[in-house]
Amino acid sequence: MGSSQNDINHQYFEFSVKTKITPENVKLLHNIQSDNDNSIGNLIKLERLKKRYTRKELAKMINLSEAIIRSIEEGHIPYPSNLKAVADYLGVNLHTLIRPKDDSLGEKIRVARLCKGLSQAQLALLLGAPCAVIGDWERNRSKPSHLYINKLCKVLSIPIEELLQTNATNHSLGQKIKIARLRKGLSQRELASLIGAPSATVVSKWEKGESIPSALYKEKLCRVLSISL
């Protein structure tokens, strides 16, 4: 037999007395958990209530307005730096809140940027890239060139293997060549020139696994890229 509304209200009251959380917040906490809503805003709200902060108290402690806290909890995040400030103060790892929509390169860049608390404009400034380019990368309309991959990894604190791989447990020969080339900041054309390969197409085929470099080219690749194959 289900509990009556009076019983539920009494349980809320007892819990609030023990934890010093207001009955209203206990009800809200219950609603958030029972809704099973994993949105960033609701999870931030849940952590705030667990730590017994009102929006006003939290806003004052991290020098933000109460309106910004409310906006974040409602799912509106115009400034990633504000989200990061709130998450850091509450001891929340943004990597556990911001779940990637897919395994694409663009989505990895977007999630890593948000976890760093950077807007697209701020990331563009740090990379020395046009702001519109960041949006194109994140929407998978284009890919960052070899000139930006290393910078992205450093700025976003993400290993190049994690950024480039989709389901990587063991790197193929082609993947090893590609990762090492990008670490060196080389284009396929530049690498081809350094090892005396006919064209960038040859390097591209190696990286895609469509062909395998000869023993002579492997030796040159190891020397130029500082790797073992």
N, C-alpha and C positions, 0 to 999 in steps of 0.2 A: 504494500500500500504506500502511495507517495506521500511525501511530507506536505503539510498544509503551509500556506503562505506565512502564517504566524510562526510556525516552527522554523522556517527558513530565515525569517527576519531575526528570530532569537539567536540562531546560529551565527548570523552575521554580527550581531551585537556582541556575543561572547568572544568571537574571534577578534573583533576590533578592540575590546578591552585588553585582551592578552597581548596584542601586538602594537597597541596604541595607534592603530590606523583607524580613521573615521569609518563608521558604518557605510557611508556613501562610497568611499574608496574601495572597501571590501567588496561591495556589490559590483563595482566597476571592474575590479580585478577578476572576480568570478566570471563576469560577462566576457572579458577578453580571452580568458583561458577556455571557456566553453565554446566560444565561437571558432576556436582553432584557426584564428586569423594570423598568418605569419608575416603580415605586412611590416615594413620597417617601422612605421609610425606606432603601430600597436605594440610591437616588441619594445620600443623605447619607452612607451607609456607603462608597460608592465614592469620594466626595470625601475622606473621612477617610483612607482607605487610600492614595489618591494622594499625600496630604500626609504620609504615614508616621506618623500618630498612632495610638496605641492608644486605646481608649475611656477608659482611666484618665487618660492624658495630656490628652486633649481636655477631659474633664470638669474636670480641675484648672485648665486654662487659662481656662475660662469660668465657673468657680465653680458648676458643677452636679455632681450625683452621677453616678457611673458607671452607676447603674441607670437614670437618666433618659436618658442617651445610648443605652443598650441598648434602652430602651422606644421611643424615636424611630425607631431603625433597624429595629425590628420592626413599625413602622407604627402604634404607639399614641401619639397626640399629645393628651394631656389638656389641656396648656397651650400655646397657640400661641406665647406669649412665649419658651418654652424652644426651640421649633423655630426661631424667628427668631434667637435668640442663637447657636445652633449654625450655622445657615446663614450668618449674618453673619461669624462667625469663620472659617469655611471659604471665604468669598468666593463663596458660592452665591447667585444671585438666585432668591428664592422664586417669582417669577413664571414662571420656567422649570421649576420643580418641580411647582407646584400647577396642574394643568391643569383648566380648567372642564369640567364634565360636559355643559353645553349653553350656549346663548346667552341664557338667561333673565335677567331682572333680579335675581332672588333668588340665582342662582348667581354673578353678577358681584359682588354684595355679599359673599357668603361668601368668594370667592377673595380679594377686596381686603382683607377683614378679616383673614384668615389671613396674608396677605403683610405686614400691619402688625403681626402678632404679638399680635392682640387676641382675647380670648374674647368670646362674645356678651354676657356680663355687663359686661365692660369697655367694649365699644362702646355698649351701652345707657346706661351711666353718662356717657360723653362726649357722647352725644346728648340726654341727659335724657329717655330713653324707657324704658318698661317692658321688662325683659329678654325676656319672652315674645314681644314684638313682633318682635324681631330674628329669632327662630326662625321666626316666621310669614312674614317677608319672605323669608328664605333658602329656605324651602320653597315659596315662591310661593303661599302661602295668602292673603296680602294684600300690598298695595303701600304703600311709604312715602308719606305725604301731602306736600303742598307745603311743609309746615313742617319736614320732615326731609331733603328731597332735598339742599338746599344744605349742610346740616350733614354729611350723609353724604359728599358730595364733598370737603369740606374735611378731615374727619377721616381719610378713607381715601385722600386724595391722588389722586382719580380725576376726570377731566374729566366734566362733566355730560353731554356728548355721548356719551362712551364708556359711561357708566352707562345711559343711556336708549335708545341706538340698538341695533338688532339688526344690520342690514347697511347701515351708513350711509356712503355716499360723497358723495352730494349730498343736502343736507337739503331736504325739501319745505317748502312754505309753512307747512303745519300743524305740522311738526316745529320750524321756527324759532320759531313763536309759542309752542309748548309749552315749549321750552328757555328762551326769554327770560322767560316767565311764571314758571317755576320758579326761575330765577336771581333774580328779584325777590321770591321768596317769596310769590307770590300764588296764591290758589285761583282756579278758573275763575269762581266767583261774584264774587269780589273784582275780578277783571279786567273782567268784564261790567259791574259797577257803575261802575268808573272810566272806561270808554269809552262808557257809556250804552247798552249792548246790552240787549236784552229779558231775557235770562236766561243762566245758566251753560251751558244746552244749546246755545246759539248758539256759544259759545266752544269747547265740546266738539266740535261738528261741524266747526269750522274746523280744529282740531288733528288730527282724524281724516281730514281731506281730503274730508269728505262735502259740504262747501260752501265757498265762498270769500268772504272779507269784501269788502264794497263799498269803493270808493275812499275814502269818508268814514271808514269804520271802519279801513281800512289806515293812514290818516293818524293817527288816534287811537292805534292800536296802536303805531305807530312812536314816537310822542311818549311814551306811558306806559311802554313797554318798552325804550326807548332802542335801537331797532334800525332797520334799513332793510329794507323788503319789496318 
